[in-house]
Amino acid sequence: MVDERPHARQEEEVHHTIYSVANLITIVRLILVPIFFVVLMDADGERSRLAAFVIYAIAGSTDWLDGQLARRTHTVTQFGKIVDPLVDRLLLASGVLGLYLIGELPLWVPIVLVVRDMYLLYGAFVLERHRVILPVSYIGKLTTAVLLVGFSSLIAGWPMAPGAGIVDSGLLPGLGADTVALGMWLVYAGTLLSLSAAVNYTVIAVRARAEAVRKQQR
C-alpha cells in the first residue's frame, strides 16, 4: 500500500545497507516462498492445505508491513527496493504454478500471468538501456493484492461461492453450476487487472522512452 498524501510523495532517501528490520522481514518472506511451495505440493489433507495457506498468507500480508516499516523509520534501502518486488513476483509465481499443479486453476491463468510478467520484464530491460525506471503503479499494487488474496482463498478452499450457471467448462471454473472457492473470482478479477496494468505500463513506458530519447539527442 502506498501513502498517497502529498508529503509521502517527497523523495525518500535510499540507503545502501541491508541491515534493517524491514529487510529482515523481506528476507523471511523470500525464505517462505519455497517452503510454501513444498508444503502445498506435499499436501494430502485439510491440515496440510491449511499449513500452506498460513505460510502463504503470512508471506503475502507482510509485504505491507516491511514497506511501511521502511518508510516510517526512514530506512528505505536499495536492497529492499530491488528484492521486495522480486519476492512479490516469486510469491505470485509459486502460487499460480502450485495451484495449477494441484488442479485448482486452469492452464490459461498461469500462461496469461507468466507471459504478462515476461512482457513487463522485457519492457523494464528496454527502459533500463535508456536509464529510465518506472515506479510501481497503483493498479499494479492492486493487482498483486487481489491475486494474493485470491490465491490464498483457493489454497484454503474457503470461503465457497455458488457457481454462476452460465457455461460448464473446465477452463472457466465458477461459471458453471458447481461451487468454487471465492478466490476463483478474485483470480479472474486480478487477471483482468494485470492486463489493464500491462496496458497502462505500456502507455507510460512508450512516453518515458520517447522523452529519454529526445534528451539523449540534444
PEBEL-V989020 format. One record per run of one state. SS is the DSSP state (a for helix, b for strand, c for the rest). FROM is the first residue (numbers start at 1). LEN is the number of residues. If there is no record, write none. Layout:
ss=SS from=FROM len=LEN
ss=SS from=FROM len=LEN
//
This chain:
ss=c from=1 len=5
ss=a from=6 len=4
ss=c from=10 len=5
ss=b from=15 len=1
ss=c from=16 len=5
ss=a from=21 len=21
ss=c from=42 len=4
ss=a from=46 len=27
ss=c from=73 len=4
ss=b from=77 len=1
ss=a from=78 len=24
ss=c from=102 len=5
ss=a from=107 len=23
ss=c from=130 len=8
ss=a from=138 len=19
ss=c from=157 len=3
ss=b from=160 len=2
ss=c from=162 len=18
ss=b from=180 len=2
ss=c from=182 len=1
ss=a from=183 len=35
ss=c from=218 len=1
//
